[in-house]
Amino acid sequence: MRAVIQRVASASVVVGDEMVGQIDSGLLVLLGVTHSDTTANAWRLADKIVDLRIFNDDAGKMNRDIIESKGAVLVVSQFTLYGDCQKGRRPSFIQAAPPDIATPLYEEFCNAIRARGVPTATGRFGAMMSVQLTNDGPVTLVVESPPAAATKN
């Protein structure tokens, strides 16, 4: 699983004319699933994200996690995170898991965050979505479970 995490002052997702997910202060998580991902990956990644100390304390240092900051999480499925642009001009998405694999793992990831007591909103899996956000910082991170292999120079 691969996640792009953005610390936000607010974020929302609209499908058509319907607001399907909205949060105030917290994290927008764009989540991609690949073929080899498992339920264990979903829980490991959720725990990692919930425990990240990326919110400011009273001294302005990033020392608080999402729970300490009383924030929420908005999770949006994003198969394009597994897009490969190495060859040609059109990305290949063969590393992205098909919906029958990705949907339950996306839902498991959302449930894992909720299980930690974090208010969690979602987009609509597989839908064409409009995502609005107000970055806070900005703070943007990429997290993977399992972590990407280190490259050798």
Secondary structure by P-SEA (a helix, b strand, c coil): cccccccccccccccccccccccccbbbbbbbbcccccaaaaaaaaaaaaaccccccccccccccccccbbbbbbbbbcccccccccccccccccccccaaaaaaaaaaaaaaaaacccccccccccbbbbbbbbcccbbbbbbccccccccc
